[in-house]
Amino acid sequence: MASVAPRRISVGFQGGQVLALRVSDDQLKGLYKALAAGGWHELETEDGPVRLYLGQVVYVRAEDEDSRVGFGA
């Protein structure tokens, strides 16, 4: 079974800061569910765990796999 490549996401915060991350689909789904509850949420990213305070999150943008530029395999 081939592993699924992590998705690129951008998390925007009040004040204008943006955090770019690469996460699995499961981590992204968990983040979407946690946004409604607020509080702290931990994401497992390619670079290690990241804890987010969801009360300051303004948006989450997830790139589609098909939006990449370049040569396909």
C-alpha positions as CSV (number, residue, x, y, z in Angstrom):
1,M,0.0,0.0,0.0
2,A,1.4,3.4,-1.0
3,S,1.6,6.1,1.6
4,V,-0.4,9.2,1.1
5,A,1.6,12.4,0.7
6,P,1.0,15.1,3.4
7,R,-1.2,18.0,2.4
8,R,0.0,21.6,2.6
9,I,-2.2,23.7,4.8
10,S,-2.0,27.3,5.9
11,V,-3.4,28.3,9.3
12,G,-4.2,32.1,9.6
13,F,-4.4,33.8,13.0
14,Q,-5.8,37.0,14.3
15,G,-3.2,39.7,13.8
16,G,-2.3,38.4,10.3
17,Q,0.3,35.6,11.1
18,V,0.1,32.5,8.9
19,L,1.6,29.1,9.7
20,A,2.4,26.8,6.8
21,L,2.3,23.1,7.7
22,R,2.2,19.7,6.0
23,V,-0.2,17.3,7.6
24,S,-2.0,14.0,6.9
25,D,-5.6,14.0,5.8
26,D,-6.5,12.5,9.2
27,Q,-4.8,15.3,11.1
28,L,-6.6,17.9,8.9
29,K,-10.0,16.3,9.6
30,G,-9.2,16.3,13.3
31,L,-8.3,20.0,13.1
32,Y,-11.6,20.8,11.4
33,K,-13.5,19.0,14.1
34,A,-11.6,20.6,16.9
35,L,-12.1,24.2,15.6
36,A,-15.7,24.1,16.8
37,A,-14.7,23.3,20.4
38,G,-11.8,25.8,20.5
39,G,-9.0,25.5,23.1
40,W,-5.7,23.9,22.4
41,H,-5.2,21.3,19.7
42,E,-2.0,19.3,18.7
43,L,-1.2,18.5,15.1
44,E,1.3,15.9,14.1
45,T,3.1,17.5,11.1
46,E,6.0,16.5,8.9
47,D,8.3,18.6,11.1
48,G,7.0,17.4,14.5
49,P,4.1,18.2,16.7
50,V,2.5,21.7,16.7
51,R,0.1,23.0,19.4
52,L,-2.4,25.6,18.2
53,Y,-4.7,27.8,20.3
54,L,-7.8,27.5,18.2
55,G,-9.4,30.6,19.7
56,Q,-7.0,32.7,17.6
57,V,-7.5,30.8,14.3
58,V,-9.2,32.9,11.6
59,Y,-8.9,30.4,8.7
60,V,-7.5,27.1,7.6
61,R,-6.6,26.7,3.9
62,A,-5.8,23.3,2.5
63,E,-4.3,22.8,-0.9
64,D,-5.8,20.2,-3.3
65,E,-3.4,17.6,-4.5
66,D,-4.3,18.6,-8.1
67,S,-3.2,22.2,-7.6
68,R,0.5,21.5,-7.9
69,V,2.6,22.9,-10.7
70,G,5.3,20.7,-12.3
71,F,5.7,17.4,-14.0
72,G,3.6,14.4,-13.1
73,A,5.0,11.0,-12.6
